[in-house]
Amino acid sequence: MGKKFLAALIVGTATAAALLHSGSAWAKETVRVRVAEYSTKTGPFFQGLAEKFNAANPDIEVKIEHLPWPEMQQQLVSDISAGTAPDISHMATRWMAGFAKDGALAPIEGLMSPGFADTFVPTYLDLQKQGDHTWGLPIAASVRGLFYNKKLLEQAGIAKPPATWDEAFEAAKKIDALGDGVYGIGVQGRDLDTEGYWFYSLWTHGGAILGPDGKSGFASPEAVTATNNYLRMIKANVTQPGVTGSSREDLQNLFAAGKMGMVLSGPWFNAQLAEQGKDVEYGISRIPVATTEATYGVTDTIAVLESSKVKPQAMKFLEFIFNKENRLEFGKLEGFVPVLKAESTEPFFTENPKMSVFLEMGSMAKFAPLFPRWEEMADGLKTELSRIYSGEVSAEEGLKQAAAKMDAILAEEE
């Protein structure tokens, strides 16, 4: 009996080892995926994708973690330092260059299936590349437009949305004059994307983030004029009160409540308005122009961490996320523009005027530079914009300080 038991034990152990080696359910590889929350729907959406993927891939178990955007960058930095980073992480593309430079990200061109890269809209995939490597995939993409409240424009006697900044200023004055707690136009002065709100004016006034000499363009004549464009609106009291305390969400909430005539935002705002602004009849037009047509283009990235021990499995899940069916569902849910070529021809984007306008503006999109220390440069700009908007310094003085900080960082990186 003892010999039979021992033989059975040996056979059982060998079978278990074979199963583990063969990639059965006994040998599941765990892939930790961290995503940022665009809305309350983001986490459940990715959890649902993970469940579908896990059911189809019994040798892999994807586990989803989700965090609010404001916590993402610092948490990832902390986890990389502690050796507890996830296998896959969502991040703003502007953070990607810094993480890649520090060796925290894995290049994925060698992990991708043949032909997979060709499924993407080149504009958005190219932003994920630095040097000879692709460091991530564009999990979300947007360009920005002018949202306007049709009823308020009509009440103010404005026949069509403003096409120029001068027209926008005049329209804002008329809307603001309606009273009843209504504001003409929103200007952002705090938190995420404050510099992006300034870029709308910068680029449409012919300015640039980086000058032809390779130095900061923050203090150029065009940049000063672009800043004074917003400053005249603040001084005329046609914006919401407390500009320097107003975040993007604050502006969007005012518009959704029917209390703001115009605000600059992206396609995701449609989803918020469908829930919170059902009584607001609105339209979307291009960013007002001074000298040049432009809009702000933004992507977010999802990347594989260099510390991951399961890179092939992580890539397999990423390719699942980026099949047409899943991307179309995500685009409809969160309101982002297509990053896959196959999405671009879908009626949801081409026949819906509140989405097609963003596709039309894609060709004029400009992007923030992918410098490893861009966040520091942007923070310096945001600080000075707050001082300018509050009247503490002139546009010339504040922008000169922001440019000096950017140039100092660029010099350190040479």
C-alpha positions, 0 to 999 in steps of 0.5 A: 500500500505504501509503495502504491501511495508513493507511486500515485503521489509521484505521478500526481506531482508530475502531472501537476508540474506538467500542467503548470508548465503547459499553461493550464488554469493551474498556472495562471499569470496575473496581470495588474492593470491600473486605469484612471477614472474619466467618469464613474463608468470607467472602472466598471467598463475595464472590469467588464473587459477583464472578465471577458478576457479572463474567460477567454484566456484561462491561463491569464488573470487580469486584475483591474485597479482604478484611481482618480486622475489627480492621484495617478502620477504620484501613486505610480512614482511611489510604486515604481520606487517601491517595486510595487508598480502594476504591469500596465498603467494608464498615464497622461502622455505628457508624463510618458517621456519622463517615465521612459527616460527613467527606464520605467516603461517597456518598449512595446514594438517587439511585443505587438502582433504583426499589423497591430500598429497599422490599425491606429490613426497615425497622428495618435500612435506617433505621439507614443513614440520617442527615439526608436521606441513605442512606449505605449498606446493612445488609450484616449484622444481628444481635440477641443471646441467651443461649446455654446448655449443656444438659448443664451445666445438667442436671448442675447441677440447673437445669431451664430457662434463667434468665429473670432476672439473679438466676436467671442468677447462681444458675445460674452458681454451680451450674454453676461448682461442677461443677468440672473447669475449667467456668465458670458464665457469661462476661463480656467485658472486652476488644476489640470489643464489650466495651461491647456486652456491658455493654449487655445488662445496662444495657438490661435494668436499664432504663438508657439510653446517652443520658439524657432530658437529652441527656447520657450515661446511663453513670453513671445509677443503672440503669447502676451497678446493671447494672455491679454485676450483672456485678461480683457474678459476677466477685467470686463467681468464677463467670465465666471467670478474667481477665475484663479479658483476655477477648475475645468470641472467648475466651468463644465458644471456651470455650463451644464447648469445653464449658467454659462454661455460659452466654454472650451472643452473636449468631446467627453463633455457631451457625455456629462451634458447627456446626464447633467445638462439635459435641459441645455440645448447646445452646439459646438463650433471651432475654437475662436480665431485671432490669426490662425485656426488651431485646437488643442490635441491631447492623448492619454497613454496606456503602457507596460512597465519595465518591471513587469514579469508578464509583458507578453500577457500584458500585451495580449490584454492591451490588444484585446482592449484595442479591438474595434468592438471594445474601442467603439464601446469605450468611445461611446461611453466616455466620448473620445475621438477614434484612435483606430482607423476602423472607428473613424468611419462609424456613424456614431462619429461621422453622423453625429454633429456633436462628435463629427466637429471634433473629427473635422478639427483633428487636422488642425490640432497642436500638442504639448511637447513630450519633454521629460520635465514638461510637467515642471514647465507647465506648473511654472506657467500655471503659477504665473497665469494665476498671478496674471489673472489675479492682477498681481503681475502684468502678462509681460512680467508673468510670462517672462518668469514662466519662460525663464523657468522653462528655459532653465529646465531645457538647459539642464536637460541638454 
